[in-house]
Amino acid sequence: MAGQGRRPLLSMNAGMYHEDMSPVGLLVEEGRQTSPIELADGQGNFFMKPNGVFSIAADGTAAIAESSAYAAASPKDVAFATQSGPLLVIHGKLHPRFEENGSSRFIRNGVGVRDAHTVVLAISRKPVSFGSFGRLFRDALECPNALYFDGAISALSNGRETLIGGVYPVGPILAVFPKG
């Protein structure tokens, strides 16, 4: 991005991907769907239902929706969207399969939507459980809906340097740019 004269303020990996770096599930970039929504069952965190979609509409409003609900709504005004899973917080409640402080602990990153105009991105500096990461979004960051992006490979950059992670290549990337 910097090579194209577009330096983001912040960027992080934003969903899971296959070995060829293509996204697992829905990806919409600049209004163009480059990968379809994935509603099948399968193994791994992505398929821990309910999973979800983070989207930004053409008018700039943000939302997180459960994948099946997003597919049923079939929104037409989507500028950007990425699908991942599991949902961390669903209408103010933690994902039903999370233990309070389970034994699966990784550096984790995700996105929460506080309201249609407030998006919160977070990454842990130390390995955490799904339960504690979900509570961060629900309780401390006050996000009624939040989506897990990824675990062990999670990375965060400030546009100049990688601050957390960066050891592994990543697939879909969410980048935040200054307005203007």
C-alpha positions in Angstrom: 0.0 0.0 0.0 2.8 2.4 0.8 4.3 1.6 -2.6 1.0 2.9 -4.1 1.3 6.1 -2.1 -1.4 4.9 0.4 0.0 4.5 3.9 -2.6 3.2 6.3 -2.9 4.5 9.8 -3.4 0.9 11.0 -3.8 -2.5 9.4 -4.5 -6.0 10.7 -5.3 -9.4 9.3 -9.1 -9.6 8.9 -10.2 -13.2 8.4 -9.0 -16.6 7.6 -7.5 -17.8 4.4 -6.6 -21.0 2.4 -3.0 -22.1 1.7 -3.1 -20.1 -1.6 -3.9 -17.0 0.5 -7.4 -16.7 -0.9 -10.1 -15.9 1.8 -12.2 -18.5 3.5 -15.7 -17.1 3.0 -17.0 -13.8 1.9 -14.7 -10.9 0.9 -16.0 -7.7 -0.7 -13.5 -5.0 -1.7 -14.5 -1.6 -3.0 -18.0 -2.9 -3.7 -16.9 -6.0 -5.6 -17.3 -9.5 -4.2 -14.1 -11.4 -4.7 -15.1 -14.5 -2.7 -18.6 -15.9 -1.9 -20.1 -16.4 1.5 -19.4 -19.8 3.1 -22.3 -21.3 5.0 -21.2 -24.9 5.1 -20.1 -26.8 8.2 -16.5 -27.7 8.7 -13.6 -27.9 11.1 -11.7 -25.1 12.8 -12.6 -21.7 14.3 -14.1 -20.3 11.1 -16.8 -22.9 11.2 -17.6 -22.5 14.9 -21.2 -21.4 14.4 -22.5 -18.9 14.7 -19.8 -17.2 12.6 -20.3 -13.8 11.0 -19.6 -11.0 8.6 -18.2 -7.6 9.3 -19.3 -5.1 6.7 -19.1 -1.4 5.8 -21.9 -0.1 3.6 -21.4 2.5 0.8 -22.6 5.2 3.2 -19.8 4.3 5.7 -22.0 2.6 8.3 -20.6 -0.6 9.9 -22.3 -3.8 11.0 -21.6 -7.3 12.2 -24.2 -10.0 11.2 -24.4 -13.7 11.7 -23.4 -15.3 8.3 -26.8 -16.9 7.5 -28.7 -13.6 8.4 -26.2 -11.7 6.2 -26.8 -14.1 3.3 -30.6 -13.9 3.7 -30.5 -10.1 3.7 -28.3 -10.1 0.6 -27.3 -6.4 1.1 -26.5 -4.6 -2.2 -24.8 -1.5 -0.8 -21.7 -3.1 0.7 -18.4 -1.4 0.1 -16.3 -3.8 2.2 -17.0 -7.1 4.0 -15.1 -10.0 5.4 -16.4 -13.2 6.9 -14.8 -15.0 9.8 -15.6 -16.9 12.9 -16.7 -17.4 15.4 -18.8 -14.4 16.5 -17.4 -13.3 19.8 -20.4 -11.3 21.0 -23.9 -11.7 19.6 -26.4 -9.0 20.5 -24.7 -8.5 23.9 -24.1 -12.2 24.7 -21.0 -14.2 24.4 -20.8 -17.1 21.9 -22.6 -20.0 23.4 -19.6 -22.4 23.0 -17.1 -20.3 24.9 -15.9 -21.4 28.3 -15.3 -18.6 30.8 -11.6 -18.9 30.5 -10.9 -22.0 28.2 -7.6 -23.7 27.6 -7.2 -22.7 24.0 -5.1 -19.5 24.2 -3.5 -17.6 21.4 -2.8 -14.0 20.4 -6.2 -13.1 19.0 -7.5 -10.2 16.9 -11.0 -9.1 16.1 -13.5 -6.4 15.4 -16.4 -5.0 17.3 -19.2 -2.6 16.3 -20.4 -0.3 19.1 -22.9 1.4 16.8 -23.2 2.0 13.1 -20.5 4.7 13.2 -18.1 3.2 15.8 -15.8 0.3 14.9 -13.4 -1.1 17.4 -10.3 -3.2 16.4 -8.4 -5.2 19.0 -5.5 -7.5 19.3 -4.1 -9.2 22.4 -0.5 -8.8 23.3 -0.5 -12.1 25.1 -2.3 -15.4 24.5 -5.9 -15.2 25.7 -9.0 -17.5 25.6 -12.0 -16.9 23.4 -14.1 -16.2 26.6 -11.7 -13.5 27.8 -11.4 -11.9 24.4 -15.2 -11.9 24.0 -15.6 -10.3 27.4 -13.1 -7.6 26.3 -15.4 -6.6 23.5 -18.6 -6.9 25.4 -17.7 -5.5 28.8 -14.7 -3.2 28.4 -15.2 -2.0 24.8 -19.0 -2.0 25.0 -19.6 -3.7 21.6 -22.9 -5.6 21.4 -21.5 -7.4 18.4 -17.9 -8.6 17.8 -16.2 -11.0 15.4 -13.0 -13.0 15.8 -10.6 -12.5 12.9 -7.8 -14.9 13.7 -5.4 -16.4 16.3 -1.8 -17.5 16.3 -1.0 -15.5 13.1 -2.6 -12.3 14.2 -0.7 -9.1 13.2 -1.1 -5.4 13.7 0.8 -2.6 11.9 0.7 1.2 12.4 1.5 1.7 8.7 5.2 2.1 9.3 6.1 -1.0 11.3 4.6 -4.2 12.6 3.7 -3.7 16.2 2.4 -7.2 17.0 2.9 -10.5 15.1 4.0 -10.4 11.5 5.8 -13.7 11.6 3.4 -15.4 9.2 1.9 -14.2 6.0 -1.8 -13.2 6.2 -4.7 -13.3 3.9 -7.4 -10.6 4.0 -6.3 -7.4 5.5 -8.3 -4.6 7.0 -6.6 -1.2 6.6 -7.7 2.1 8.1 -6.8 5.3 6.2 -7.2 9.0 7.2 -10.3 10.7 6.0 -9.9 12.9 3.0 
